[in-house]
Amino acid sequence: MNQIVAQTLLFFLAGSDTTSITIACCLHELTQNEDVMQKLKEDIAKTLEKHNGIICYESIQEMEYLDLVIQEAARKYPALPVLNRICTKPFRIPDSDIVIEKETQLIISVLGFHRDPKYFPNPMKFDPEQFRDGSKAFNTNAYIPFGDGPRTCIGMRQAKLSAKMAVVRLLTKFELSALNKREIEFDNFAIALRAKNGINLKVSKRLQTA
């Protein structure tokens, strides 16, 4: 029972902050890349037209380009930039004489993997299309925004759905634009991936057309 209660609380506590980071960084990149934002708006509008304008689980799931955008946002901006793990058995690193002994505590740089050109060509470019067609454009083993294996984030599906819902609602009600063209500078003293000086966008209400 304690385990069930702990995991339930984790959904709401850990999930809210990390998801808001993904949403904020996604909106930043959309305003920095107007062609991507326009394509996403078209995907949203086309799908909602089929669902009589109703934003629901089914309509969200049909937004293919939205899924690509959220995956790319999580790639360039993993909410938790590092993962902590403990080695469960001795492991020799391939092509080396280095052996990681059992019980060794490890820190895995998710941000390092996600922005390494060895794994992701042109990693600083926000490119949702690289996730199309089964992610053939990069090494999928290096994409770990929610961890991997038996310790994969328990709230992954909820986080992705919440981020998608927020982005859709914002883009259907507001016009967003960048105040300046720049990369996000991170707060080096934060555990999660936080913008040092926040993320500032110009937001105005969309005019409803007849």
Phi, psi and omega in degrees: 000319178300320180295320180295315180297317181298316181292325178295316177296324180298324178304316186273324183280301181290327184288328185290315183291313182294322179293320179296327176296315179299317180298312182298315181292325177296314179297322176301312182292326178296320179286336177280337183233085187296331178294322178293317180296319180295319179295322179293318178300320179294321178296317180295312182298318181297318181289317181294329177298324178289336184250025178057034177077006183273124176269108183217179181303316183295316181291322178299318182294336181276350182278088186297315183291328176301318179299319179296319181296316180294320177298318180290324176297319178290335177287307183286332182229070176297122186303322173253104187289346177225152175242143177254130180220160175239129181293128184267345178200155181305136182221124177269126178292127182307142178062030177208172177259009182276127178244126175271116185282157177301143180076005176290131178275131185241148173240120182255124181276097178294315179299322179297315178297313187291340181245020178266119181297345175295329183253328181232108179303134180050062190295338182275353176276133178277103189228086180300333185296339181291348178266001178280155177060046174072026175056048180281351185279351184209175178279108185294337179292341181269357180262101187224051181295338179244019184081195181201163177073205184293346179257019175303144182309124182292337182258021185304310183294320179296317182297315181295318180294318180297318179296317179298314181300316181296315181297317180297313182297321180292317183287337178275345182247339186226155170261128181245141177211159183277144174278332176201162180264113181197161173276152178286131174265129187269152174278112184289349183256006180262146178287313176276171183277093183253144175286132185300315182245025181077175178242116185253127180229155173268125184234130177221149183289137180287140177280129181279130179263149182289000000 
